[in-house]
Amino acid sequence: MNKTKIVFIGAGSMSFGLSVFRDVFTTDELRGSELCLVDIDKDNLSRMYRLALKMNEVSNAGLKITCTTDRREALDGAEFVINSIAIERCRLWKHDFEVPKKYGVRHTLGENGGPGALFFTMRTLPIIFDIARDMEELCPNAYFLNFSNPESRIILALGKYTKIKCMGLCHGIFMGKDTVARIMEVDENTIDVLGAGLNHFQWLLEIRDKATGKDMYPLLKEKNKTYDLNFMPFSRKLFEIFGLFPSCSDDHIGEYLAYGWEAGEEGYDFEADERGRIILKQEIEEKIAGTKSVEDWFTPSGERVVHVITGILNNKKSYIESGIVYNRGSISNLPYDAAVEVPVMVDASGIHPISIGDLPPAIAALLSVQVFIQQLSVEAAVKASKELALQALLIDPVINSIDAAYKILDELWEINKPYIRSCI
């Protein structure tokens, strides 16, 4: 098998870091390769580096593990770059949610849609472009495999303004699969789904029995009538109206729609997130120290980044259920220069989106609105333009007032000002 160099930027992230480790250290095809961990937070980097060394040793995976805070040092000679960075993730995300709400905007998460997504884009794209420019210089043939949000806007920006080969990866398709299996009361491992659309706003075009190929949509429609009404009520209403099941969850889908607040306005549970981080941090330290066994972490994470890497590295022609890519006609009735989420094939010649054809007209219309918002948000971010940012807000169906848009813009611009800068 071929050896490679994988650079993991944002490796201090405990959740995505652990997911990557679980897959890397259980994949024999990567034996002898190098995994270089990069993060600007020295404490978090040190913790994940020590965990990687431990998992490498216990699994006898045979990888060379390195770490550095110097991104350029790491990128030299890389063939794959995994990205999971987030700038002050919870602190700034909380502002993204609370500021619009203060001015009367009803929304759900404030992450990938609505005004929160605009400012997530504004502060994230500059560092993404820094990485891309370094890659163009130091490893121009490497693949950029992205976990960071806002996924669609990152891939859209890279596709338009750089030469980097890139794809976003998200487990939302599997969340959708789990949801429909639960409603149908079948084992999710017995069904296949085909999804397409935008990140966190996919639609399941097909649901089939894995063994027979039987269409499972009739069963889903029947079971949906009587299943627990409190489970995913917003997604199920959209299913009844539009005829296909949306993915990946009520709160994520609700971000994109004027009536999305009906999915719930509670926002992200930041307190639970912090409690979870404390628990995971303690568990990692215990496993590094050997007071807890690390063996239970040698199981697949469900993410697909290692499948992409080994598919390309060893020309395996691997099917990846869902990837965020530059459209170029993959969904024929969405703009050519959109960032869409579709199944892909990967092999030694690269990433090959699977052509879906047309989506149903009403669904394509819903998605097209978001494509234009995302495109304008990217332009606002790469040009550091407050004028374009205001326009991006005012074409977003979540915004219900010009006056509110001005106030949201001024307050969130000031909060994010340290990170906003021109990228081109």
C-alpha positions as CSV (number, residue, x, y, z in Angstrom):
1,M,0.0,0.0,0.0
2,N,1.1,3.6,-0.6
3,K,2.3,5.8,2.1
4,T,1.3,9.5,2.5
5,K,1.6,12.6,4.7
6,I,-1.6,13.8,6.3
7,V,-1.7,17.2,8.0
8,F,-4.5,17.7,10.4
9,I,-5.1,21.5,11.1
10,G,-7.2,22.1,14.2
11,A,-6.1,18.8,15.6
12,G,-6.6,20.2,19.1
13,S,-10.3,19.7,18.6
14,M,-11.2,16.8,20.9
15,S,-14.3,15.7,19.1
16,F,-13.1,15.8,15.5
17,G,-9.6,14.8,16.7
18,L,-10.9,11.7,18.3
19,S,-13.0,10.8,15.2
20,V,-10.0,11.1,12.9
21,F,-7.8,9.1,15.3
22,R,-10.4,6.3,15.6
23,D,-10.3,5.9,11.8
24,V,-6.6,6.5,11.2
25,F,-5.4,4.0,13.8
26,T,-7.7,1.2,12.6
27,T,-6.8,1.5,8.9
28,D,-4.0,-0.8,7.9
29,E,-3.7,1.0,4.5
30,L,-2.1,4.0,6.3
31,R,0.6,2.0,8.0
32,G,3.9,3.8,7.6
33,S,2.3,7.1,6.7
34,E,2.9,10.4,8.6
35,L,0.2,12.1,10.6
36,C,1.2,15.7,11.4
37,L,-1.0,17.5,14.0
38,V,-1.3,21.3,13.9
39,D,-3.0,23.7,16.3
40,I,-2.2,27.1,17.6
41,D,-3.4,26.1,21.1
42,K,-0.3,24.5,22.6
43,D,-2.2,22.8,25.5
44,N,-4.9,21.3,23.3
45,L,-2.3,20.2,20.7
46,S,-0.1,18.6,23.4
47,R,-3.1,16.6,24.7
48,M,-4.1,15.3,21.3
49,Y,-0.5,14.5,20.3
50,R,-0.1,12.4,23.4
51,L,-3.4,10.7,22.7
52,A,-2.3,10.0,19.1
53,L,1.0,8.5,20.4
54,K,-0.9,6.3,22.8
55,M,-3.4,5.1,20.2
56,N,-0.6,4.5,17.7
57,E,1.3,2.4,20.2
58,V,-1.6,0.3,21.5
59,S,-3.0,-0.3,18.0
60,N,0.4,-1.0,16.5
61,A,-0.7,1.1,13.6
62,G,2.8,2.0,12.6
63,L,2.3,5.7,11.8
64,K,4.8,8.4,12.2
65,I,3.2,11.0,14.5
66,T,4.4,14.6,14.6
67,C,3.0,17.9,15.9
68,T,3.7,21.6,15.4
69,T,2.1,25.0,15.9
70,D,3.8,26.1,12.6
71,R,1.3,25.4,9.8
72,R,3.8,26.1,7.0
73,E,6.3,23.7,8.5
74,A,3.6,21.0,8.5
75,L,2.3,21.6,5.0
76,D,5.5,21.1,3.2
77,G,5.1,17.8,1.3
78,A,1.6,17.1,2.5
79,E,-0.8,15.1,0.2
80,F,-3.9,15.4,2.4
81,V,-4.9,18.3,4.6
82,I,-7.8,17.8,7.1
83,N,-9.3,21.0,8.5
84,S,-11.4,21.4,11.6
85,I,-10.6,24.9,12.8
86,A,-13.0,27.1,14.6
87,I,-12.3,30.6,15.9
88,E,-13.5,31.0,19.5
89,R,-16.2,28.6,18.5
90,C,-18.7,28.7,21.4
91,R,-18.2,32.4,22.5
92,L,-18.7,33.8,19.0
93,W,-21.4,31.4,18.0
94,K,-23.4,32.5,21.1
95,H,-23.2,36.1,19.9
96,D,-24.3,34.9,16.4
97,F,-27.4,33.5,18.0
98,E,-28.3,36.0,20.7
99,V,-27.7,39.3,18.9
100,P,-30.2,38.7,16.0
101,K,-32.7,37.4,18.6
102,K,-32.3,40.6,20.6
103,Y,-33.5,42.5,17.5
104,G,-36.5,40.3,16.9
105,V,-35.2,37.8,14.4
106,R,-36.6,34.4,15.1
107,H,-34.2,31.7,14.1
108,T,-32.9,28.3,15.3
109,L,-29.1,27.7,15.6
110,G,-27.3,30.7,14.1
111,E,-24.6,28.6,12.5
112,N,-25.0,27.6,8.9
113,G,-28.0,29.7,7.9
114,G,-29.4,33.2,8.8
115,P,-27.4,36.1,10.1
116,G,-25.2,33.9,12.3
117,A,-23.9,32.1,9.2
118,L,-23.0,35.4,7.6
119,F,-20.6,36.3,10.4
120,F,-19.4,32.7,10.8
121,T,-18.3,33.2,7.2
122,M,-16.9,36.6,7.7
123,R,-14.5,35.5,10.4
124,T,-13.6,32.1,9.1
125,L,-12.8,32.7,5.4
126,P,-9.7,34.8,6.1
127,I,-7.9,31.9,7.9
128,I,-9.2,29.4,5.4
129,F,-7.6,31.5,2.6
130,D,-4.3,31.7,4.6
131,I,-4.2,27.9,4.6
132,A,-5.2,27.7,0.9
133,R,-2.4,30.1,-0.1
134,D,0.1,28.2,1.9
135,M,-1.1,25.0,0.2
136,E,-0.8,26.5,-3.2
137,E,2.8,27.3,-2.4
138,L,3.9,24.3,-0.4
139,C,1.7,21.3,-1.4
140,P,-0.3,22.4,-4.5
141,N,-1.4,18.9,-5.4
142,A,-2.8,18.1,-1.9
143,Y,-6.5,17.7,-1.1
144,F,-8.2,20.0,1.4
145,L,-10.8,17.9,3.3
146,N,-12.9,20.1,5.4
147,F,-14.9,19.5,8.6
148,S,-15.3,23.2,9.6
149,N,-18.5,25.1,9.3
150,P,-19.9,26.9,7.4
151,E,-19.1,24.0,5.1
152,S,-20.9,25.2,2.0
153,R,-19.4,28.7,2.1
154,I,-15.9,27.4,2.6
155,I,-16.1,25.1,-0.3
156,L,-17.8,27.8,-2.4
157,A,-15.0,30.3,-1.7
158,L,-12.2,27.8,-2.3
159,G,-13.8,26.6,-5.6
160,K,-14.1,30.2,-6.9
161,Y,-10.9,31.8,-5.7
162,T,-8.2,29.1,-5.4
163,K,-6.8,26.1,-7.3
164,I,-7.0,23.9,-4.3
165,K,-8.6,20.5,-4.7
166,C,-11.2,20.4,-1.9
167,M,-14.3,18.7,-0.5
168,G,-16.3,19.2,2.6
169,L,-17.4,16.2,4.7
170,C,-20.4,16.0,7.0
171,H,-22.2,13.1,8.8
172,G,-25.7,14.7,8.2
173,I,-26.6,12.1,5.6
174,F,-26.3,9.5,8.3
175,M,-28.4,11.5,10.7
176,G,-31.1,11.6,8.1
177,K,-30.8,7.9,7.5
178,D,-31.1,7.2,11.2
179,T,-34.2,9.4,11.4
180,V,-36.1,7.7,8.6
181,A,-35.1,4.2,9.9
182,R,-36.5,5.2,13.3
183,I,-39.8,6.3,11.9
184,M,-40.1,3.2,9.7
185,E,-39.1,1.1,12.8
186,V,-36.3,-0.8,10.8
187,D,-32.6,-1.3,11.5
188,E,-30.8,1.6,9.8
189,N,-28.2,-0.9,8.6
190,T,-30.8,-2.5,6.4
191,I,-31.5,0.5,4.3
192,D,-29.6,2.7,1.8
193,V,-30.4,6.4,1.1
194,L,-29.4,8.7,-1.7
195,G,-29.3,12.4,-0.7
196,A,-28.6,15.6,-2.5
197,G,-29.0,19.4,-1.9
198,L,-27.0,21.7,0.3
199,N,-25.1,21.0,3.5
200,H,-27.6,20.6,6.4
201,F,-30.4,21.0,3.8
202,Q,-30.3,17.7,1.9
203,W,-33.3,15.8,0.6
204,L,-33.4,12.0,0.5
205,L,-34.1,11.3,-3.1
206,E,-34.3,7.5,-2.5
207,I,-34.7,5.2,0.5
208,R,-34.2,1.6,-0.4
209,D,-34.0,-1.8,1.2
210,K,-30.3,-2.7,1.1
211,A,-30.8,-6.3,0.3
212,T,-33.7,-6.1,-2.3
213,G,-33.6,-2.6,-3.6
214,K,-37.2,-2.2,-2.7
215,D,-38.5,1.4,-2.5
216,M,-39.0,2.2,1.2
217,Y,-40.8,5.6,0.7
218,P,-44.3,4.0,0.7
219,L,-43.5,2.5,4.2
220,L,-42.1,5.8,5.4
221,K,-45.2,7.7,4.3
222,E,-47.5,5.2,6.0
223,K,-45.5,5.0,9.3
224,N,-45.1,8.8,9.4
225,K,-48.8,9.2,9.9
226,T,-48.8,7.5,13.3
227,Y,-45.2,7.8,14.6
228,D,-44.5,9.8,17.8
229,L,-45.6,13.4,16.9
230,N,-42.9,14.9,19.0
231,F,-40.1,13.4,17.0
232,M,-38.6,15.6,14.3
233,P,-42.0,17.4,13.7
234,F,-40.6,20.1,11.5
235,S,-38.8,17.8,9.1
236,R,-41.9,15.6,8.9
237,K,-44.1,18.5,8.0
238,L,-41.7,19.4,5.2
239,F,-41.8,15.8,4.1
240,E,-45.6,15.8,3.9
241,I,-45.6,19.1,1.9
242,F,-42.7,18.5,-0.5
243,G,-42.8,14.7,-0.9
244,L,-39.1,14.0,0.0
245,F,-37.6,13.7,3.5
246,P,-35.2,16.5,4.4
247,S,-31.9,16.0,6.3
248,C,-30.3,16.3,8.8
249,S,-32.4,17.6,11.7
250,D,-35.1,20.1,12.5
251,D,-32.8,22.8,14.0
252,H,-30.3,22.6,11.1
253,I,-32.9,22.7,8.4
254,G,-34.8,25.5,10.2
255,E,-31.8,27.8,9.9
256,Y,-32.6,28.3,6.2
257,L,-36.3,29.1,6.3
258,A,-38.4,32.2,7.3
259,Y,-40.7,29.8,9.2
260,G,-37.7,27.8,10.5
261,W,-38.3,29.1,14.1
262,E,-41.2,26.7,14.2
263,A,-38.5,24.0,14.6
264,G,-37.6,25.5,17.9
265,E,-35.8,28.7,19.0
266,E,-33.8,27.4,21.9
267,G,-30.5,27.6,20.1
268,Y,-27.4,25.5,20.7
269,D,-27.0,24.1,24.3
270,F,-23.7,25.8,25.1
271,E,-23.7,24.7,28.8
272,A,-24.1,21.0,27.8
273,D,-21.3,21.5,25.3
274,E,-19.0,22.8,28.0
275,R,-19.9,20.0,30.3
276,G,-19.2,17.5,27.6
277,R,-15.8,19.0,26.9
278,I,-14.8,18.8,30.5
279,I,-15.8,15.1,30.6
280,L,-14.1,14.3,27.3
281,K,-10.9,16.1,28.4
282,Q,-10.8,14.1,31.6
283,E,-11.4,10.9,29.8
284,I,-8.6,11.6,27.3
285,E,-6.1,12.3,30.1
286,E,-7.1,9.1,31.8
287,K,-6.6,7.1,28.6
288,I,-3.2,8.7,28.0
289,A,-2.1,7.9,31.6
290,G,-3.3,4.3,31.2
291,T,-5.8,4.5,34.1
292,K,-8.5,3.7,31.5
293,S,-8.2,1.5,28.5
294,V,-8.0,3.1,25.1
295,E,-9.2,-0.1,23.4
296,D,-12.9,1.0,23.2
297,W,-11.8,3.9,20.9
298,F,-10.6,1.5,18.1
299,T,-13.9,1.5,16.4
300,P,-15.0,3.4,13.2
301,S,-16.2,6.9,13.9
302,G,-18.8,7.0,11.1
303,E,-16.9,9.9,9.4
304,R,-15.6,9.4,5.9
305,V,-12.4,11.4,5.7
306,V,-10.1,8.3,5.9
307,H,-12.3,6.5,3.3
308,V,-11.6,9.5,1.0
309,I,-7.9,9.4,1.7
310,T,-7.4,5.7,1.1
311,G,-9.7,5.7,-1.9
312,I,-7.5,8.3,-3.6
313,L,-4.2,7.0,-2.3
314,N,-4.8,3.4,-3.4
315,N,-7.1,4.0,-6.4
316,K,-10.0,2.1,-4.7
317,K,-12.9,3.8,-6.5
318,S,-14.6,4.3,-3.2
319,Y,-18.2,5.5,-3.0
320,I,-18.7,8.3,-0.5
321,E,-22.3,8.8,0.5
322,S,-22.1,12.6,0.8
323,G,-19.5,15.3,0.0
324,I,-19.8,19.1,-0.3
325,V,-18.3,20.0,-3.7
326,Y,-18.4,22.8,-6.2
327,N,-21.6,22.0,-8.2
328,R,-20.5,22.3,-11.9
329,G,-23.8,20.6,-13.0
330,S,-24.0,17.8,-10.4
331,I,-27.4,19.1,-9.5
332,S,-28.5,20.5,-12.9
333,N,-31.2,22.9,-11.7
334,L,-29.1,24.6,-9.1
335,P,-26.5,27.3,-10.2
336,Y,-23.3,25.9,-11.7
337,D,-21.2,27.8,-9.2
338,A,-23.1,26.6,-6.1
339,A,-21.6,24.4,-3.4
340,V,-23.8,21.3,-3.2
341,E,-23.8,18.1,-1.2
342,V,-24.0,15.0,-3.3
343,P,-22.6,11.5,-3.4
344,V,-19.1,11.3,-4.8
345,M,-16.6,8.6,-6.1
346,V,-12.9,8.9,-5.3
347,D,-10.0,7.3,-6.9
348,A,-6.4,8.1,-7.9
349,S,-7.5,10.7,-10.3
350,G,-9.4,12.6,-7.6
351,I,-12.9,13.4,-6.5
352,H,-15.8,12.8,-8.9
353,P,-19.3,14.1,-7.9
354,I,-22.1,11.9,-9.0
355,S,-24.6,13.6,-11.3
356,I,-28.1,13.8,-9.7
357,G,-30.0,15.6,-12.4
358,D,-32.8,17.9,-11.5
359,L,-34.3,18.2,-8.1
360,P,-38.1,18.7,-7.8
361,P,-38.9,22.3,-8.8
362,A,-40.2,23.4,-5.4
363,I,-37.1,22.0,-3.5
364,A,-34.8,23.5,-6.1
365,A,-36.4,26.9,-5.5
366,L,-35.9,26.6,-1.7
367,L,-32.2,25.7,-2.2
368,S,-31.6,28.3,-4.9
369,V,-32.5,31.1,-2.5
370,Q,-29.8,29.8,-0.1
371,V,-27.2,29.5,-2.9
372,F,-27.5,33.2,-3.7
373,I,-27.3,34.1,0.0
374,Q,-24.2,31.9,0.3
375,Q,-22.6,33.4,-2.8
376,L,-23.1,37.0,-1.6
377,S,-21.9,36.1,1.9
378,V,-18.7,34.8,0.4
379,E,-18.2,38.0,-1.6
380,A,-18.8,40.0,1.6
381,A,-16.2,38.0,3.5
382,V,-13.5,37.9,0.9
383,K,-13.8,41.6,0.2
384,A,-14.4,42.5,3.9
385,S,-17.4,44.5,2.7
386,K,-19.9,45.8,5.1
387,E,-22.1,46.9,2.2
388,L,-22.3,43.4,0.7
389,A,-22.8,42.0,4.2
390,L,-25.9,44.1,4.6
391,Q,-27.2,43.0,1.2
392,A,-26.6,39.3,2.2
393,L,-28.7,39.9,5.3
394,L,-31.5,41.5,3.5
395,I,-31.9,38.7,0.9
396,D,-32.1,36.1,3.7
397,P,-35.6,35.0,4.4
398,V,-34.9,34.8,8.2
399,I,-34.4,38.6,8.4
400,N,-37.7,40.4,8.9
401,S,-36.7,44.0,9.3
402,I,-34.3,46.5,7.6
403,D,-33.8,48.3,10.9
404,A,-33.0,45.0,12.6
405,A,-30.6,44.1,9.8
406,Y,-28.6,47.4,10.3
407,K,-28.5,46.8,14.1
408,I,-27.4,43.2,13.7
409,L,-24.8,44.2,11.2
410,D,-23.3,46.9,13.3
411,E,-23.1,44.8,16.5
412,L,-21.9,41.6,15.0
413,W,-19.4,43.4,12.8
414,E,-17.8,45.1,15.9
415,I,-17.6,41.7,17.7
416,N,-16.0,40.0,14.7
417,K,-13.9,43.0,13.6
418,P,-10.6,41.4,14.8
419,Y,-11.0,38.6,12.3
420,I,-12.6,40.3,9.3
421,R,-10.1,41.2,6.5
422,S,-9.9,41.1,2.7
423,C,-8.8,37.8,1.3
424,I,-8.3,38.7,-2.3
